[in-house]
């Protein structure tokens, strides 16, 4: 998904998060900010760091979600399961 977005918007400044390319689920066409799946980011953290879901969630919230890198800071989408 990320490669397709970057190919379609070659002249846009798009901020990515290292090591989470597979968590990209889209782009906001108004702000040109990438949209990441929060659920997928947590899965990646768990897999790569060998930690449980709570540890992965804490890492995500502290190191990724709360990071502000300017007006192009990515958007994080939480998928709710019913």
Steps between C-alpha positions, in 0.01 A plus 500: 500500500775747592683457169177564309431817698853632450479422126167684470621809687865546402501876562347484850691502825381181667637400840543130566578303815805277467432124510121533479441517124264202512279683751410776250132479408451822305552873470283796596454688171436832677815511711711247307578321826551125501252290694638210700313209656558515874415130528759406237769717663445320830520162325831602339643618834398172665658293223823695470560560872362174635278680748140457607210719392513727805871570455448560128211739570710695752788523251262614225329764714820646643737479202278517192151635559614794714782604268428825317710566192316797358181554309564187292507273807328175401148412610438185704179303455374260767278224367233391744381141492149412608 
